[in-house]
Amino acid sequence: MALSRASKTEKVGKLAAELQHSTSAIIGTFKGLTASKDFELRKAVRAAGGSYHVVKNKLAAKASEGTKIEAALQGLKGVSAVAYTSGDPVALAKALSTWVKDNAEFTFKLGIVDGKVIDVREIGDLATMPGKEELFSKLLFLIQSPAQRLATVINATGRDLAVVINQGVEKGKFAGAAAPAAVAVEAPKAEAAVAETPAAEAPKAEAAVAETPAAEAPAAEAQLVAETHAVEAAAAEQPENSTASQGGEAATTDPVEG
């Protein structure tokens, strides 16, 4: 049944609105495709984040003008169906390739990814590539891996050190080192006390010894000098007294004899 101009315009407008933001598309053809299999195909495309339409070639060419998939929808011949997406082209290629393996009624014509037209072989290669999510996961793993390894090494070092110290404490490895440390701490204190005591008391004792002679020496010397003078005076007077006594005795005795 031929479409009216109004119907064609409406269909082109709807398809153009859907294709406007599409970045990738895979165009195929089919023969003898049942309604149930067509439903399964549409379901697989939707699961991959895409949309699917059986299109008339001229309408598809008109609707795709100005879009990123325009080059793939120009000059189509025969029955054409287009699966398109604005998301991951790998996911779309995987979904279609997996479904086509079990349904020979559908075959690929060509595809387009970000403005580059690809052939049937390249569609198969695209289906074997990792998807965007998988690539992002691998990239994130590569970015985080060095940081995770560094954190693991740092944590392992701390754990190993704690284990070694704990084992040393349990086996008493640090007991011998602790006792000398305590003695070493107390010895300087004892030496300081011994050193401080003579230093404080010696000047006092010396001062006491030095002050005592300084105070008593003049009195002792004066007394000694006085005693010396007295002895010398007594020694000087003794001969005169002795002579005078002897002379008196002689004077007294001589007249008696006469």
Secondary structure, DSSP 8 states (H G I E B T S, - for coil): ----HHHHHHHHHHHHHHHTT--EEEEEEESS--HHHHHHHHHHHHHTT-EEEEE-HHHHHHHTTTSTTGGGGSS--SSEEEEEESS-HHHHHHHHHHHHHT-TTEEEEEEEETTEEE-HHHHHHHHHS--HHHHHHHHHHHHHHHHHHHHHHHHHHHHHHHHHHHHHHHTTTTHHHHHHHHHHHHHHHHHHHHHHHHHHHHHHHHHHHHHHHHHHHHHHHHHHHHHHHHHHHHHHHHHHHHHHHHHHHHHHHHHHH-
